[in-house]
Amino acid sequence: MAIILLCMTFVLIMPVQAFTADSLDITIAKNGDATAVFRFTLEGLIENAIPQSMLEEQLIKGLSSGSEPPTLVSMDRSRATIVLKKFANTYDNPQGTDYQTSSMDFRKAEIALKDSAVSSIITADFSPETATLIFPDGYVRTFTNIESLPSITHTVIDPVKAASAKAAQTTTGILPVIPAVAAQTGTLNVTSQPEGVTVWIDGTNYGNTPAVFPGIPAGEHTLTFKKEGYTPVTKEVNLNDGMTIRLSVYLAPAEPTPTQSPVGALAAGVAIALCLALWAARKR
């Protein structure tokens, strides 16, 4: 009996490693949407005690990357398939299409789990050992042991445009060379007070402050800064090619929201008084 109590005490004191991310494979469609396959391992004494709904909720938080929340397609005890809407922004160019992917901060799910009721007995590592991006033309980028997935820009050559260039071959048999057009991009260097503010650029989550965000397409952008418990801030910036814009943002604490309006409080008071009156009448 003493041994059992000792083991139970050890379990309650020492969190059990229950969730480990193994890999994340993201396949990007031509329209910028993506399908993510997330593989993970459940282990420890509570392998079968973690509610499925809790795992689903934390995965959705951890893989949120755009203005639209991820859609869970299927999930079992080792793998989840998720659709990421607008995961990549697309831009036409003379060569084809530029794809700029969203960034991901896997620590968000870990933070959410730490704030949950089971944080004393469950620890989790949501950062995959390998993360792979697969673009529509088959180009692959692989990352290992990262806490956040950076934004990547890649140009997919359009075969139709390439065929048009070939058709323009001169009578000398020399194929005209079409110079590659480099995407015009700039960089945003963002700090904030408080730290840990989520930066949204044109509706896409780029990560948390303080951070440097390279590869942002040149042009006008709407930046929104959000943090729970603080009032969001929105700024407009015009980014030129090769430019670095430094932003320092202050978020004021949000005013507490009254749980009940004065009218509601008055109605509740009247209802209580009426109930007391009826109870007193019954006592007589």
C-alpha positions in Angstrom: 0.0 0.0 0.0 2.8 2.3 0.9 4.5 1.7 -2.5 1.3 2.5 -4.3 0.9 5.7 -2.4 4.5 6.6 -3.1 4.0 6.0 -6.9 0.8 8.0 -6.9 2.6 10.9 -5.1 5.4 10.7 -7.7 3.0 10.9 -10.6 1.2 13.9 -9.0 4.5 15.7 -8.4 6.3 14.9 -11.6 4.5 15.8 -14.9 4.3 12.9 -17.3 5.6 13.4 -20.9 2.4 12.5 -22.7 2.6 14.1 -26.1 5.6 14.3 -28.5 5.4 15.8 -32.0 7.2 13.6 -34.6 6.7 15.2 -38.0 4.6 17.8 -39.9 4.1 17.5 -43.7 2.4 20.5 -45.4 1.4 20.1 -49.0 0.5 23.4 -50.7 -2.2 23.6 -53.3 -2.2 26.0 -56.3 -4.7 28.3 -54.7 -2.5 28.7 -51.6 -4.6 26.4 -49.3 -2.7 23.5 -47.8 -3.2 20.0 -46.3 -1.1 19.3 -43.2 -0.4 15.8 -41.9 0.7 15.9 -38.2 2.2 12.8 -36.7 2.8 12.4 -33.0 3.4 9.9 -30.2 1.4 9.5 -27.0 3.3 7.9 -24.2 3.5 7.5 -20.4 1.0 6.3 -17.8 -1.8 8.5 -19.1 -1.5 7.6 -22.8 -5.1 6.5 -23.0 -6.4 9.1 -20.5 -6.0 12.2 -22.6 -9.4 13.2 -24.0 -9.5 13.3 -27.8 -11.2 16.7 -27.7 -8.3 18.1 -25.8 -5.8 16.9 -28.3 -7.9 18.3 -31.2 -8.2 21.7 -29.4 -4.5 22.0 -28.8 -3.5 20.9 -32.3 -5.8 23.5 -33.8 -4.2 26.2 -31.6 -0.7 25.1 -32.4 -1.2 24.9 -36.2 -3.3 28.1 -36.6 -1.5 30.2 -39.2 -4.0 32.4 -41.1 -7.1 34.5 -40.8 -9.2 31.3 -41.1 -8.9 28.7 -38.4 -7.6 25.2 -39.4 -10.2 22.5 -40.2 -9.6 19.1 -38.7 -10.3 16.4 -41.3 -9.4 13.3 -39.3 -7.5 12.3 -36.2 -6.5 9.1 -34.3 -4.0 8.5 -31.6 -1.0 9.0 -33.8 -1.9 11.2 -36.7 -4.0 14.2 -37.6 -4.9 15.6 -41.1 -5.8 19.3 -41.1 -6.7 21.7 -43.9 -5.0 25.2 -43.6 -7.0 27.8 -45.6 -4.9 30.5 -47.2 -1.7 29.1 -45.8 0.2 30.7 -48.7 -0.3 34.1 -50.3 0.1 34.0 -54.1 1.4 36.6 -56.5 1.6 36.4 -60.3 4.8 37.3 -62.0 6.1 36.9 -65.7 7.7 33.5 -64.8 4.7 32.0 -63.0 3.5 32.4 -59.4 5.2 33.4 -56.2 4.1 31.6 -53.1 4.7 33.1 -49.6 3.8 30.7 -46.8 2.6 31.6 -43.4 4.7 31.2 -40.3 3.8 28.8 -37.4 4.6 29.1 -33.7 4.3 25.6 -32.2 4.8 27.0 -28.8 1.3 28.4 -28.7 -0.2 25.0 -28.2 2.3 24.2 -25.4 1.4 27.5 -23.7 -2.3 26.8 -23.9 -1.7 23.3 -22.4 0.3 24.8 -19.5 -2.7 27.1 -18.8 -5.1 24.1 -18.7 -6.4 22.2 -15.7 -4.1 19.1 -16.5 -0.8 21.0 -16.7 0.3 19.5 -13.4 0.4 15.9 -14.8 0.8 16.4 -18.6 3.7 17.9 -20.4 3.9 18.1 -24.2 6.3 18.9 -27.0 4.4 20.3 -30.0 7.5 21.2 -32.0 8.0 18.4 -34.6 11.4 16.8 -35.2 10.9 17.5 -38.9 8.7 19.9 -40.7 8.3 19.7 -44.5 6.8 22.2 -47.0 5.8 20.8 -50.4 5.0 23.4 -53.1 2.8 22.7 -56.1 5.8 22.2 -58.4 7.3 19.5 -56.0 9.9 21.8 -54.5 10.5 20.7 -50.9 11.9 22.6 -47.9 12.6 20.6 -44.7 13.3 21.9 -41.2 14.5 20.0 -38.2 14.0 20.6 -34.4 12.3 24.0 -34.7 10.0 25.8 -32.3 8.5 27.9 -35.1 8.1 27.5 -38.9 9.4 30.5 -40.8 7.6 32.1 -43.8 9.1 30.9 -47.1 8.9 32.5 -50.5 9.1 30.2 -53.6 8.4 30.8 -57.3 6.6 28.1 -59.2 7.3 28.3 -63.0 4.2 28.2 -65.2 4.6 25.6 -68.0 2.2 27.6 -70.2 4.3 30.7 -70.0 7.4 28.6 -70.6 5.8 27.1 -73.7 5.0 30.6 -75.0 8.6 31.6 -74.6 9.7 28.6 -76.5 7.2 29.4 -79.3 8.9 32.8 -79.6 12.2 31.1 -80.7 13.9 33.2 -83.5 14.7 31.9 -87.0 18.3 31.6 -85.9 17.4 28.8 -83.6 18.4 30.8 -80.5 15.9 30.6 -77.7 15.4 34.1 -76.2 16.5 34.2 -72.6 13.8 35.5 -70.2 15.5 36.9 -67.1 14.2 35.7 -63.8 12.2 38.3 -62.0 13.1 38.5 -58.4 10.2 39.1 -56.0 10.4 42.6 -54.5 10.4 42.2 -50.7 11.2 44.1 -47.6 11.6 43.3 -43.9 9.6 44.2 -40.8 11.4 44.5 -37.4 8.8 44.5 -34.7 9.0 45.1 -30.9 6.2 45.6 -28.5 5.2 46.4 -25.0 4.2 43.9 -23.7 6.2 41.2 -25.5 4.5 38.2 -26.9 2.1 40.2 -29.1 0.8 38.3 -32.2 1.6 40.0 -35.5 -1.0 39.7 -38.2 -0.1 40.9 -41.7 -3.0 41.2 -44.1 -4.9 38.7 -42.1 -2.1 36.2 -41.8 -0.4 35.2 -38.5 3.3 35.8 -38.8 4.3 35.0 -35.2 4.9 36.8 -31.9 7.1 39.8 -30.9 9.9 40.6 -30.7 10.7 39.3 -34.1 12.1 40.1 -37.6 9.9 39.2 -40.5 11.9 39.1 -43.8 10.5 38.4 -47.3 7.4 40.6 -46.9 6.1 41.5 -50.4 6.7 45.2 -51.3 3.6 47.4 -51.1 0.9 48.5 -48.7 0.0 46.2 -45.8 -2.4 46.2 -42.9 -0.7 45.1 -39.6 -2.8 44.1 -36.6 -1.2 43.4 -33.2 -3.1 41.2 -30.7 -2.6 39.8 -27.2 -5.2 38.4 -24.9 -6.1 40.9 -22.2 -5.0 43.9 -24.3 -6.7 46.2 -26.8 -5.6 45.3 -30.4 -3.7 47.9 -32.5 -3.8 48.3 -36.3 -1.3 50.1 -38.4 -0.8 50.7 -42.1 2.6 50.4 -43.7 4.0 50.9 -47.2 7.0 48.7 -47.7 9.5 49.3 -50.5 11.8 46.8 -52.1 14.9 46.2 -49.9 13.5 48.4 -47.1 13.5 47.5 -43.4 10.8 49.1 -41.3 11.2 49.1 -37.5 8.0 49.2 -35.5 7.6 49.6 -31.8 4.0 48.9 -30.7 2.3 49.6 -27.4 -0.9 47.7 -26.4 -3.0 49.1 -23.6 -4.6 46.7 -21.1 -8.2 46.0 -22.1 -10.9 47.4 -19.9 -12.7 44.7 -17.9 -16.0 43.8 -19.5 -18.9 44.0 -17.0 -20.5 40.6 -16.6 -23.9 42.2 -16.2 -25.5 45.4 -17.5 -27.3 47.8 -15.1 -30.6 46.8 -16.7 -29.8 43.1 -16.2 -28.8 43.7 -12.6 -32.0 45.6 -11.9 -34.0 42.8 -13.5 -32.2 40.2 -11.5 -32.8 42.2 -8.3 -36.5 42.4 -9.0 -36.7 38.7 -9.7 -34.9 37.9 -6.4 -37.2 40.2 -4.5 -40.2 38.6 -6.1 -39.0 35.1 -5.1 -38.4 36.2 -1.5 -41.9 37.7 -1.4 -43.4 34.5 -2.7 -41.4 32.4 -0.2 -42.5 34.6 2.7 -46.1 34.3 1.6 -45.8 30.5 1.6 -44.3 30.6 5.1 -47.4 32.3 6.4 
